């Protein structure tokens, strides 16, 4: 497995699919294989990827932050996934979102709009942006279509903050990161002292350089802390997170969510609708199609990815900064499919 993955990622670096990568594969007892290849920045030959490289996780924020927090609120009885959101957010009364449920947001069946320029729609004041997000018209009736959108995580992040009175970064530490010793995980922008070990992402026209230590996602830059993106982390922290999903009873200190939330999330929740979804997780695509329903995944736009399989007792994480080269996701999708096959012996 290690040799196959190293060869896969080396080819991806050589063909400019990604500048570099850091990866790990493990089981309930810890890391079983890991590696790093390529460069942080292709223009700097002596700046290699390292195990402690900080990556802009992009949409993996939805898992390590929002999913963890919502799971905690569900397990402690604060949040019922099937109750309409207006029961928790009275200011939704009279708006389309009032009757939507957290379950529908987690399965991307809520009918909320696809990604859009929040600044153009609502301005730069956080309160105005949140008000705009919560009052937006639905694109279609809830429960009819599975359609991935960042808005689901933005709304759930707002809901979690309102229910607890804590900002999402504080809540994420309380619900998961502190208990799992995810000490390098934080919302960006990253402190100046750590910028040098961040993997740069896309080109910023206004700054005349690649973003480094600053979230690539405009919503995250506008709001500072939000549910859709903006978290930075390292492979060791994500390994600890994924290991916990397989062995929650072995954790020295349990996060706010536990086995019940994990089991509920890693199963199909969308019935006959396609594509199939769990709760913010989806069946992992592989070169031969979908790898059954026992390997679950979540991907980030910058080039990040994580997988977990309870039945196979294995987890995997692949961190890249493919966004340095392109916004096109097709090349990295092929790399992810092959990586998943090698990691899980599919």
N, C-alpha and C positions, 0 to 999 in steps of 0.2 A: 504493500500500500504506500509506504513512504516514498519509495523510488518512483512509483507511477505518478503520485501527486507532484513530486519535485519536477519530474519531466514535463508534466502537463503545464505547470505554472512557468517553468523556464521557457517553454515554447510560447506561452502567452506573452511573456516579457519580450522575447526576441521578435515577435510579430507585432509589437506595439498595441496589444490589446489592453495592457495595463503596465504601469511603470514598475510595480513590484507587489509583493503580497506577503502576508503573515498568516499562518494557518495552524490549526490544532484539531486533533480527533481524539476522543476519549470515551470513557464509560463511567459508571457510578463511582469508581475508585479514583478517577483522575485522568490525566493526560496520558495517552498511549502512543501518540506520534505527533510531531510538530515540526515546523520549519519556517524559513523566511527566504525570500529571493528577490532579486531586482533592487531598484533604487527608490528612494523617496522622491527624488526629482531627477529625471533623466538628463537635465542640463548640468547636474553636479555629480561627476563620476565617483567621488569619494564619500557619498552620502547614502549608505545602504539601508535597506529595510532591516529593522531589528525587532526582537520580540517585544520591546517596550514602546514601539511606535504607536502614537496616538492617531486613531482614525476617526474621521467624521462619519458616524454611523448612519446618518440619514434616517431612513424609515425604520431601522432597528430600534430607534427611539420609541416607536410605538409599542415594542415588546418590553424593553428593559425599563421603560418608564410607565406609560399609560396602562398596558396590560397588567403589569405588576400591581399598580395602584388600584385599578378597577377590581382585580382579583381579591385584593385585601378588603376592599369595601363590600364585596359580595360575600366573602367568607365571614366577616364580622356582622353581617346582617344590615349594614347601612344602606346597601343598594340592592334592589330587586331588579334583575335584568329585564323582566317582562312588564314592569310598570311603565306607563308613559312618562317621558322626561318632564312634562309639566308638573308632575307630582313633586319633583325635586327642584325644578327651576320655574317658579310661578310666573316669572316675566315672559315665559314662552306662551302664555295664554293668548290665543288669537293668532298665533303663528303656525305655519305648517309643521314645524318641528315638535310641537306640543305633544302629538300623539305617537311620535317615534319612540322606540325603546332602546335601551343600551344594548340589548341582544342584537337588534337590527344594525346598530352601528358597528358592533364587533364582527358581524358577519358580512359587512358591506352590502346589506340589503335595505338600508334605510331610505334610499332614494335622494340622499343629499347631493348637492352639485359636485361636479368634478373640480379639480384644482383650478384656482383662478388667482389673479393678481389682487391680493387683499388691499394693498395701498391704493390702487386705482379705484377700487370699489368703496373703501371705507375710510381712507386717510391713514394717518400714522399714530393717532392716539389709541392706546391699547383698549380703553373702555369702548371707544367707538367701533374698533375692529371686532371685539367680542360681541357687541350688540348687533353688528351687521351679520356676523356668522350665525348667530342664534335666530335671526329674523329672516334669513334667506329662504326663498321659495324652494320647495323640493323639485327635483327633476322628474320624478315619477313616484307612483304610489309605493309606500313601504311594502317589502316582502315580495315584489314582483321580479326584480332583477338583481343579480350579483354584479356590482360595479365598484371596483377599488377606487377609493378617493381619500385624500389626506384630510378632508373635512371631518370624517368620522373620528379620527384621533384628536383633532383640534377640539371638537365638541366634547368628547369624553374627558379630555384634559381639563377643560373649563368646568365640567360637571364635578370632577374629583376635587378640584380646588374649591369650588363653592361648598361642597359637602363637608370638607375638612377645615377650611379656613387657612390652608397651607398652600404655598406656591408649589408648582409641580416638581421643581428640583428638590425642595425640602421634603415633599411627600415621597418622592422616589427613594431618597436616602432612608427615610423612616420605614418604608414598606419593603425595601429589598436591598439596596446597595450597601448599607452599613452592616446588616446581618451577614451578608455574603462577602464582606471585606473587599468590595469593589472600589478600592481606594483611588484608582486613576479615572474612574468614571465621573463625568461631570457635563453639565450643559456648557456650550461655548458662549462667547468666545473664550478660548483657553488663555490662562495667565501667560504673560510674556516670557516667563522663565521656561515654559514648556513648549513654546511654539516651534522651536528647532526640532523637536522630535515628533511633530505632527506631519502626517502625509498630506502634501498639497493636493488640492482638487482643481476645480475649473478656473479658467482665466477670468479675472475681474477687469473689465475694460476701464472702469473708473480709476482703479489703483494701478493699472499697467503691470499686473503680476498675478500669479495664481493665488487663490485663497489658501491660507495656511493658518490653522487654528481658529478660523472664523467659519461658522456654518455656511455651507453652500446654499442651503434652502432660504429663499427670501423671506418666507413667513417666519422662520426661526430668527432671522436677523431683525426683522421688524418687531416681533413680540418679545424677543429676549429669551423667554422660556415658554415653550408650547408643546403640544402633544404630538405634532406630526414629524418633527425632526429637531436636530440641534445638539444631540448628545455626542460626546467624544469618549472613546474608551480604548482599551488595549486587549489583546487576545487573552491574557490571563484572567482578566475580570469576566469576560464573556464565557470562558471555560468554567469558571466557578458558578456562574449563573446557570448554564446548561447542565452542569453536573447535578446541581440541586434539583432540576426538573426530573431527573432519573432517580435520585435518592434523597427525597426530602427528609426522610427520617434519620439520615446520617449527618445532617447539618448540625454543627455545634450550637448554632443559634438560628432559629427558624425565622424567615421573613414573614411578612403579614399574610401572604398567600401560601397555600399548601397543596396536598395531594388532591383534594376535591376540585380545586380550580384548575389544576394541571390536567386532570382527567377530563373535565368538562370542556376544556379548550382544545384538546388534541383528539377530537372526533368530529365527523361531519355534522354541521349544524344547519345546513342549507337545504336539506331534503333532496328533492329531485332537481333543484336549480343548479345550473352550471355557470362558472366553474365552482367546484365544491370548496367550501370554507369551513374551518373550525372557528374559534374565537380569536381573530387576528392572526391565526396561523393558516397555512394552506398546504395541501398535499404536495410533496416535492416533485418537480419535473425532473426527468432523467432522459438519457438519449433514447430509451425505448418507450418513452411516454411518461406516465406518472408511476412512481415506484410504489404501487399498492396504496394503501391508506395508512401505512404504519410509519412512514417517514414524513415529518412535518417541517416546514421551512418558513422563513421570512427573509426578504431581501431589501437592501438599501440602494438607492439610486447612485450613490458614490462608488458602488462596487462591493459593498459588504454583504454578508450572508451568514445565516445560521440555520442549523438543522438539528432535529432531535427525534429519536425513535424509542418509545418506551418498550415495544416488543423486542427490538433488536438490542436494547440496553446500550445505545451508543448515541453520541452527540458529535457535532462538528461545527467549526466556525472557519470562515474564509474572509479575510479582510484585505481589500485592495483599494486603490485610488484610481480606478479606471477612468473616473470623470476628468482626470488630468488631460486625457486625450480626447474624449468625446462624450456627448450626451446619448449617443446611440447605445442601447442596451443589448442589442442582438449578439455582438461578439462575446460579452461577458456571460450571457445566458448559456452559451455552449460550454464555456469553461465551468460554470456552476453545475451543469448537468453531469459532466464527466467527473468533477470533484465529488459530487454526491455518490456516484456509482462506485468510485474507488473507496470512499470513506465508509460506505455502508455495505460493501460487497454485493451490490445489486446486479 
